[in-house]
Amino acid sequence: MIFQYDATEEQCPLPLVKLRVMLKKMQSGDECHLTIKDSGSKSDIPKLLDKLNYHYIQTTEDYGIQRLIITVR
């Protein structure tokens, strides 16, 4: 299943909290496509994913938006 979450209009810590809830729902083989713009989220979310040992790909798009594709193995 692919989860999509556009958090470009939200400020930290809301994207971090919502992502944690989403990660708990995900199962092996699932992906989460997340877009963020807030500088706090750009810093905190990758740290959380590294700490929890999630695999993700991070790209930067126009207007300072970052897209993360998180996979559960």
GROMACS elastic network, one bead per residue, 0.5 to 0.9 nm:
[ bonds ]
;  ai    aj funct       b0    kb
    1    26     6  0.81040   500
    1    27     6  0.83665   500
    1    29     6  0.74533   500
    1    31     6  0.64994   500
    1    32     6  0.85194   500
    2    30     6  0.58153   500
    2    32     6  0.57179   500
    2    33     6  0.73131   500
    3    22     6  0.79621   500
    3    26     6  0.83444   500
    3    30     6  0.76668   500
    3    31     6  0.60958   500
    3    33     6  0.61670   500
    3    34     6  0.83053   500
    4    31     6  0.84203   500
    4    32     6  0.56356   500
    4    34     6  0.60306   500
    4    35     6  0.85251   500
    5    15     6  0.88052   500
    5    18     6  0.89189   500
    5    19     6  0.82261   500
    5    32     6  0.74018   500
    5    33     6  0.62442   500
    5    35     6  0.65825   500
    5    36     6  0.88565   500
    6     9     6  0.77931   500
    6    10     6  0.86857   500
    6    15     6  0.89226   500
    6    33     6  0.81649   500
    6    34     6  0.58452   500
    6    36     6  0.67731   500
    7    10     6  0.52228   500
    7    11     6  0.79910   500
    7    14     6  0.85179   500
    7    15     6  0.59883   500
    7    34     6  0.71378   500
    7    35     6  0.56744   500
    7    36     6  0.50301   500
    7    37     6  0.72922   500
    7    38     6  0.84726   500
    8    11     6  0.81221   500
    8    15     6  0.89094   500
    8    35     6  0.60328   500
    8    38     6  0.69617   500
    8    65     6  0.71688   500
    8    66     6  0.87559   500
    9    36     6  0.79551   500
    9    37     6  0.74255   500
    9    38     6  0.80834   500
   10    13     6  0.85693   500
   10    14     6  0.66322   500
   10    15     6  0.66062   500
   10    36     6  0.80041   500
   10    37     6  0.80614   500
   10    38     6  0.71980   500
   11    14     6  0.60748   500
   11    15     6  0.69202   500
   11    37     6  0.83497   500
   11    38     6  0.57531   500
   11    39     6  0.85447   500
   11    40     6  0.76579   500
   11    41     6  0.73844   500
   12    15     6  0.58625   500
   12    16     6  0.66073   500
   12    17     6  0.85458   500
   12    38     6  0.66957   500
   12    39     6  0.81127   500
   12    40     6  0.56292   500
   12    41     6  0.53802   500
   12    44     6  0.84801   500
   13    16     6  0.52459   500
   13    17     6  0.62109   500
   13    18     6  0.87023   500
   13    40     6  0.76623   500
   13    41     6  0.70427   500
   13    44     6  0.86534   500
   14    17     6  0.51722   500
   14    18     6  0.61182   500
   14    19     6  0.84610   500
   14    41     6  0.86865   500
   15    18     6  0.51744   500
   15    19     6  0.59289   500
   15    20     6  0.85736   500
   15    36     6  0.78744   500
   15    41     6  0.67682   500
   15    45     6  0.82600   500
   16    19     6  0.51429   500
   16    20     6  0.62599   500
   16    21     6  0.88566   500
   16    41     6  0.67199   500
   16    44     6  0.74285   500
   16    45     6  0.61379   500
   16    48     6  0.84355   500
   17    20     6  0.52597   500
   17    21     6  0.65843   500
   17    22     6  0.88453   500
   18    21     6  0.52277   500
   18    22     6  0.62917   500
   18    23     6  0.87226   500
   19    23     6  0.60387   500
   19    24     6  0.86558   500
   19    32     6  0.89671   500
   19    34     6  0.85453   500
   19    45     6  0.84112   500
   20    23     6  0.51265   500
   20    24     6  0.64497   500
   20    25     6  0.89954   500
   20    48     6  0.89489   500
   21    24     6  0.53351   500
   21    25     6  0.67806   500
   22    25     6  0.52252   500
   22    26     6  0.64974   500
   22    32     6  0.82591   500
   23    26     6  0.51708   500
   23    27     6  0.83634   500
   23    32     6  0.81935   500
   23    72     6  0.85865   500
   24    27     6  0.81320   500
   26    29     6  0.83974   500
   26    30     6  0.59516   500
   26    31     6  0.77173   500
   26    32     6  0.83545   500
   26    71     6  0.89344   500
   26    72     6  0.70961   500
   27    30     6  0.56326   500
   27    31     6  0.87710   500
   27    72     6  0.63815   500
   27    73     6  0.79703   500
   28    31     6  0.87903   500
   28    71     6  0.80504   500
   29    71     6  0.67602   500
   29    72     6  0.54981   500
   29    73     6  0.56960   500
   30    70     6  0.83635   500
   30    71     6  0.59235   500
   30    72     6  0.55930   500
   30    73     6  0.78983   500
   31    69     6  0.66632   500
   31    70     6  0.54456   500
   31    72     6  0.64862   500
   32    68     6  0.78186   500
   32    69     6  0.56640   500
   32    70     6  0.50230   500
   32    71     6  0.65567   500
   32    72     6  0.87322   500
   33    67     6  0.70594   500
   33    68     6  0.58854   500
   33    70     6  0.65233   500
   33    71     6  0.89953   500
   34    66     6  0.81444   500
   34    67     6  0.56174   500
   34    68     6  0.51209   500
   34    69     6  0.63687   500
   34    70     6  0.78605   500
   35    65     6  0.66685   500
   35    66     6  0.55726   500
   35    68     6  0.63636   500
   35    69     6  0.88751   500
   36    39     6  0.84715   500
   36    41     6  0.67398   500
   36    42     6  0.67402   500
   36    64     6  0.86710   500
   36    65     6  0.57438   500
   36    66     6  0.53404   500
   36    67     6  0.65546   500
   36    68     6  0.82603   500
   37    40     6  0.87123   500
   37    41     6  0.73010   500
   37    42     6  0.69279   500
   37    63     6  0.83559   500
   37    64     6  0.61462   500
   37    66     6  0.62490   500
   37    67     6  0.89767   500
   38    41     6  0.53259   500
   38    42     6  0.62595   500
   38    43     6  0.88365   500
   38    64     6  0.87719   500
   38    65     6  0.83141   500
   39    43     6  0.63517   500
   39    44     6  0.86363   500
   40    43     6  0.52371   500
   40    44     6  0.59577   500
   40    45     6  0.82874   500
   41    44     6  0.50547   500
   41    45     6  0.54966   500
   41    46     6  0.82805   500
   42    45     6  0.60544   500
   42    46     6  0.69677   500
   42    66     6  0.73428   500
   43    46     6  0.62868   500
   43    47     6  0.67588   500
   44    47     6  0.52018   500
   44    48     6  0.62250   500
   44    49     6  0.87640   500
   45    48     6  0.50711   500
   45    49     6  0.62114   500
   45    50     6  0.86176   500
   46    49     6  0.50162   500
   46    50     6  0.60705   500
   46    51     6  0.84720   500
   46    56     6  0.84815   500
   46    58     6  0.86121   500
   46    68     6  0.87986   500
   47    50     6  0.51560   500
   47    51     6  0.60833   500
   47    52     6  0.86310   500
   48    51     6  0.50297   500
   48    52     6  0.61368   500
   48    53     6  0.84109   500
   48    54     6  0.86926   500
   49    52     6  0.51598   500
   49    53     6  0.59123   500
   49    54     6  0.51479   500
   49    55     6  0.74794   500
   49    56     6  0.77504   500
   49    70     6  0.84735   500
   50    54     6  0.61544   500
   50    55     6  0.78720   500
   50    56     6  0.88581   500
   51    54     6  0.79076   500
   54    70     6  0.69161   500
   54    71     6  0.68191   500
   54    72     6  0.66198   500
   54    73     6  0.81973   500
   55    69     6  0.84480   500
   55    70     6  0.59058   500
   55    71     6  0.55924   500
   55    72     6  0.69670   500
   55    73     6  0.79643   500
   56    68     6  0.64151   500
   56    69     6  0.53467   500
   56    71     6  0.60947   500
   56    72     6  0.89606   500
   57    67     6  0.81041   500
   57    68     6  0.55342   500
   57    69     6  0.52345   500
   57    70     6  0.66670   500
   57    71     6  0.87692   500
   58    66     6  0.69066   500
   58    67     6  0.57844   500
   58    69     6  0.66742   500
   58    70     6  0.87338   500
   59    65     6  0.86060   500
   59    66     6  0.56849   500
   59    67     6  0.53318   500
   59    68     6  0.65275   500
   59    69     6  0.88038   500
   60    63     6  0.88316   500
   60    64     6  0.66567   500
   60    65     6  0.59239   500
   60    67     6  0.63071   500
   60    68     6  0.88604   500
   61    64     6  0.62103   500
   61    65     6  0.52121   500
   61    66     6  0.58514   500
   61    67     6  0.72503   500
   62    65     6  0.60408   500
   62    66     6  0.84830   500
